[in-house]
Amino acid sequence: MTVALSVSAQPRHARALDLLPLLLVGALIVLILFSLTLGRYPVPFSEVARIVFTTFPINAKGNYTNAPWVVVEIVRMPRILLVTLCGMGLAMSGAAMQGVFRNPLVGPEIAGVSSGAALGGVTAIMLSWPSLGIVGLAFGCGLLALFIAFSLAKLAGRASTLGLVLSGVIVGGFCGALVGLMQTLADPTLKLPSIVYWLLGSFAGATYDKVAIVAAATLFAGTLLMALRWRINLLSLGEDDAQALGVNVEALRWGLMGLVALLVAAQVSVSGGVGWVGLIVPHLARMLVGPEHTRLLPTAAFLGGIYLLGMDDIARSATEQEIPIGLLTSVVGTPIFALLFWKTQSNGWARE
């Protein structure tokens, strides 16, 4: 009787896990609508829902005289979409990285991509480039930093995981030093405040053009990560086991790192530094659905969107002056990560 109950309970548990991403999608939609109500110009939830579901994305000329429509569609919607996409991309990249390195304490910034993108953004600010120029140069420098890290790792022969980590530290340290040098040389009244604020992370300058950039990167890289989810499962078993099962470990690892770099570079290029999302959100997702990446990746993506959107709501509404979201995610993420680190060390990642 006990065995029969145990066996029958397993399909129900599996069905519940399969339904969890759908529930998270519903929660994310509700949070998006709620976030559209927040701000100095209050818009009721019912009015937000009416605007979103009846006039968006139709661009009717008459709506520009409607203040609630302008606030929801023009001011708040691009920011909320950008935050959601960045949160999804960072969480997916973190989950993939932890599977590749078989280490739950690894984040998507270790390959030097974030530091490279920060260097590109600061350089564009120093050169007084427009917003899209900052995005483009930050994105390009992030990918260039990854290429340099890959090249350094291969100089030692077979590019190992440890070699890539060390190369990422080298590239990240060099880019960080250059960023510090530029801050020292920057005009303290015209350039330095913009550089410091951008490095702290903010979505205040969100536009639909930036949404399109991040959406393209997230759709492309996220789709490929989902297509490779079974191979990530095999890679997380260990290199020897994965090779025995016919996986080209080195090619897969570099491919996954390239996709992660694309996601991270896209995020940093539009909002500056936003840390800890790719570290703690995959942990939370793993606690809900386990380490199997077929469920883990979509769960982490939707949790990432919910988490970062919640942080941004607090950042722009908790005080009169907006809090840089990079600071907020660090303040909130550090104690959460400390707790998860303690849990990982005491219980073991494989038994989560």
C-alpha positions in Angstrom: 0.0 0.0 0.0 2.8 2.4 0.9 4.6 1.6 -2.4 1.5 2.3 -4.4 0.9 5.6 -2.7 4.5 6.6 -3.3 4.4 5.7 -6.9 1.1 7.5 -7.5 2.4 10.6 -5.7 5.3 10.9 -8.0 3.3 11.7 -11.1 1.3 14.3 -9.2 4.6 15.9 -7.9 6.0 15.9 -11.5 2.8 17.6 -12.8 3.0 20.2 -10.1 6.6 21.0 -11.1 5.6 21.2 -14.8 2.8 23.7 -13.8 5.1 25.9 -11.8 6.5 27.9 -14.7 2.9 28.7 -15.8 2.1 29.9 -12.3 5.3 32.1 -12.3 4.2 33.5 -15.7 0.9 34.5 -14.2 2.6 36.1 -11.2 5.0 38.0 -13.5 2.1 39.4 -15.5 0.3 40.5 -12.4 3.6 42.1 -11.0 4.1 43.9 -14.4 0.6 45.4 -14.2 1.1 46.4 -10.5 4.5 48.0 -11.3 2.8 50.1 -14.0 0.7 51.7 -11.2 3.7 52.8 -9.1 5.3 56.2 -9.5 4.8 59.9 -8.7 1.8 59.9 -11.0 -0.5 57.3 -9.6 -2.6 55.2 -12.1 -5.2 52.8 -10.7 -4.7 49.1 -11.4 -8.0 48.9 -13.4 -6.9 51.8 -15.6 -3.5 50.2 -16.2 -5.1 46.9 -17.2 -7.5 48.7 -19.5 -4.7 50.7 -21.2 -2.4 47.6 -21.6 -5.0 45.2 -22.9 -7.0 47.6 -25.1 -4.5 50.2 -26.6 -1.0 48.6 -26.3 0.9 48.5 -28.6 -1.5 50.4 -30.9 -0.1 53.9 -31.3 -3.2 56.1 -31.6 -2.4 59.8 -32.0 -5.3 60.8 -29.8 -3.8 58.9 -26.8 -0.9 61.4 -26.5 -3.4 63.8 -24.9 -4.3 61.1 -22.4 -2.0 61.5 -19.4 -2.5 58.0 -17.9 -1.8 56.5 -21.4 1.4 58.5 -21.8 2.6 57.5 -18.3 1.9 53.8 -18.7 2.9 53.3 -22.4 5.6 55.8 -22.9 7.2 56.4 -19.5 6.9 53.2 -17.5 6.3 50.3 -20.0 9.8 50.4 -21.6 11.5 50.4 -18.2 9.4 47.5 -16.8 9.9 45.4 -20.0 13.7 46.1 -19.9 13.9 45.2 -16.2 12.0 42.0 -16.7 14.1 40.9 -19.7 17.3 41.7 -17.9 16.2 39.7 -14.9 15.3 36.7 -17.0 18.6 36.8 -18.9 20.7 37.1 -15.8 18.9 34.3 -14.0 19.2 31.9 -17.0 22.8 32.7 -17.5 23.5 32.0 -13.9 21.7 28.7 -13.9 23.6 27.7 -17.1 27.0 28.7 -15.6 26.4 26.8 -12.4 25.6 23.7 -14.4 28.7 24.1 -16.6 31.0 24.6 -13.7 29.2 22.2 -11.4 29.4 24.8 -8.7 26.4 26.7 -7.2 28.7 29.5 -6.1 29.5 30.6 -9.7 27.9 33.6 -11.3 27.8 34.8 -14.9 30.3 37.6 -14.3 33.3 35.4 -13.9 34.5 35.5 -17.5 35.2 39.3 -17.4 32.1 40.2 -19.5 30.6 42.6 -17.0 33.9 44.4 -16.5 34.5 44.6 -20.2 31.0 46.0 -20.8 31.5 48.5 -18.0 34.7 49.7 -19.6 32.9 50.2 -22.9 30.1 52.1 -21.3 32.5 54.4 -19.3 34.5 55.0 -22.5 31.4 56.1 -24.4 30.4 58.4 -21.6 33.9 59.9 -21.6 33.5 60.5 -25.4 30.1 62.1 -24.9 28.4 59.5 -27.1 24.6 59.3 -27.1 22.6 56.7 -25.3 22.7 54.1 -28.1 26.4 54.7 -28.5 26.9 53.8 -24.9 24.8 50.6 -25.4 26.7 49.6 -28.5 30.2 50.2 -27.2 29.4 48.5 -23.9 28.0 45.5 -25.7 30.9 45.2 -28.0 33.5 45.5 -25.3 31.8 42.9 -23.2 32.0 40.4 -26.0 35.6 41.4 -26.7 36.5 40.8 -23.1 35.0 37.3 -23.4 37.1 36.6 -26.6 40.3 37.8 -24.8 39.5 35.5 -21.8 38.9 32.6 -24.1 42.2 33.3 -26.0 44.1 33.5 -22.7 42.6 30.2 -21.5 43.6 28.4 -24.7 47.2 29.7 -24.5 47.8 27.0 -21.8 46.7 24.3 -24.3 43.5 22.5 -23.4 41.1 25.2 -22.2 40.0 24.0 -18.8 37.3 25.4 -16.6 39.9 26.7 -14.1 41.8 28.3 -17.0 38.7 30.2 -18.1 38.0 31.3 -14.5 41.6 32.6 -14.1 41.5 34.3 -17.5 38.2 36.0 -16.5 39.8 37.3 -13.3 42.8 38.7 -15.3 40.6 40.4 -17.9 38.1 41.7 -15.3 40.9 43.1 -13.2 42.5 44.8 -16.1 39.2 46.3 -17.3 38.4 47.4 -13.7 41.7 49.2 -13.5 41.1 51.0 -16.7 37.6 52.0 -15.5 39.2 53.4 -12.3 41.8 55.3 -14.3 39.0 56.9 -16.4 37.1 57.9 -13.3 40.3 59.6 -12.0 40.8 61.5 -15.3 37.1 62.4 -15.8 35.8 65.9 -15.4 34.5 65.9 -11.8 31.5 68.1 -12.6 30.4 67.0 -16.1 31.5 63.3 -16.6 32.3 61.7 -13.2 28.7 61.8 -11.8 27.3 60.2 -14.9 30.0 57.5 -14.8 29.5 56.7 -11.1 25.8 56.5 -11.4 25.9 54.3 -14.5 28.3 51.9 -12.8 26.0 51.6 -9.8 23.2 50.4 -12.1 20.0 52.0 -13.1 17.1 51.5 -15.5 16.1 55.1 -15.5 17.1 55.7 -19.1 15.0 52.8 -20.5 13.7 53.2 -24.0 12.0 50.9 -26.5 15.2 50.8 -28.5 17.0 49.4 -25.5 14.2 46.9 -25.0 14.6 45.8 -28.6 18.4 45.2 -28.0 17.9 43.2 -24.9 14.9 41.3 -26.2 16.8 40.2 -29.3 19.7 39.0 -27.2 17.5 37.3 -24.6 15.3 35.6 -27.3 18.3 34.3 -29.2 20.5 33.2 -26.3 17.6 32.0 -24.2 16.2 29.8 -27.0 19.6 28.2 -27.6 20.1 27.6 -23.9 16.7 25.9 -23.7 17.6 23.8 -26.8 20.8 22.7 -25.0 19.2 22.0 -21.7 19.7 18.2 -22.0 23.3 18.7 -22.8 23.8 21.0 -19.8 22.3 18.1 -17.7 25.0 15.8 -19.1 27.8 18.3 -18.6 26.8 18.8 -15.0 27.4 15.1 -14.4 31.1 15.7 -15.1 33.4 15.9 -18.1 34.3 12.2 -18.2 30.7 11.1 -18.0 29.6 13.6 -20.6 32.3 12.6 -23.0 31.4 8.9 -22.5 27.8 9.9 -23.5 29.0 11.5 -26.8 29.1 15.1 -25.8 31.9 17.4 -27.2 32.6 18.9 -23.8 34.9 21.7 -24.9 32.8 22.9 -27.8 29.6 22.8 -25.6 31.3 24.7 -22.8 32.5 27.5 -25.1 29.2 27.7 -26.8 27.3 28.0 -23.5 29.8 30.6 -22.2 29.3 32.6 -25.4 25.5 32.6 -24.9 26.0 33.6 -21.2 28.3 36.4 -22.3 25.7 37.7 -24.8 23.0 37.9 -22.1 25.3 39.6 -19.6 26.7 42.1 -22.1 23.2 43.0 -23.2 22.2 43.7 -19.6 25.2 45.7 -18.6 25.1 47.8 -21.8 21.6 49.1 -21.1 21.6 49.5 -17.3 25.2 49.3 -15.9 26.2 47.0 -13.1 23.4 44.9 -11.6 25.0 42.1 -9.5 23.9 39.0 -7.6 20.8 38.2 -9.7 22.6 35.4 -11.6 23.9 34.0 -8.3 20.9 33.8 -6.0 17.9 33.3 -8.3 19.1 30.0 -9.7 19.5 28.8 -6.1 15.9 29.7 -5.4 14.7 28.0 -8.6 16.7 24.9 -7.8 15.0 24.7 -4.4 11.7 24.7 -6.1 12.2 22.3 -9.0 15.6 20.6 -8.4 18.8 20.6 -10.5 17.3 19.2 -13.7 17.8 22.0 -16.3 14.6 21.2 -18.3 12.6 22.7 -15.4 15.4 24.8 -13.9 16.1 27.1 -16.8 12.5 28.4 -17.4 11.8 28.5 -13.7 14.9 30.6 -13.1 14.1 32.9 -16.0 10.6 33.7 -14.7 11.9 34.0 -11.1 14.6 36.3 -12.3 12.1 38.6 -14.0 10.0 38.7 -10.8 12.9 39.3 -8.5 14.6 42.1 -10.5 11.3 43.8 -11.2 10.5 43.7 -7.5 13.9 45.2 -6.7 13.3 47.9 -9.3 9.9 48.8 -7.9 11.5 49.3 -4.5 14.4 51.3 -6.0 12.1 53.8 -7.7 9.4 54.1 -5.1 10.9 53.5 -1.6 12.4 57.1 -1.4 11.9 60.4 -3.2 15.3 59.9 -4.9 15.7 56.8 -6.9 18.1 54.2 -5.4 20.6 52.7 -7.8 19.3 49.2 -8.4 22.9 47.8 -8.4 23.3 48.9 -4.8 19.9 47.5 -3.8 20.5 44.1 -5.4 23.8 43.9 -3.5 22.3 44.9 -0.2 19.5 42.3 -0.5 21.5 39.7 -2.4 24.5 39.5 0.0 22.7 38.1 3.1 20.6 35.8 0.9 23.7 34.4 -0.7 25.4 34.0 2.6 22.4 31.9 3.8 22.5 29.9 0.6 26.3 29.4 1.0 25.8 28.1 4.5 23.1 25.8 3.3 25.2 24.5 0.4 28.2 23.8 2.6 26.2 22.1 5.3 23.8 20.0 3.1 25.6 19.7 -0.3 24.4 21.1 -3.6 23.5 17.7 -5.0 21.0 17.1 -2.2 19.1 20.4 -2.5 
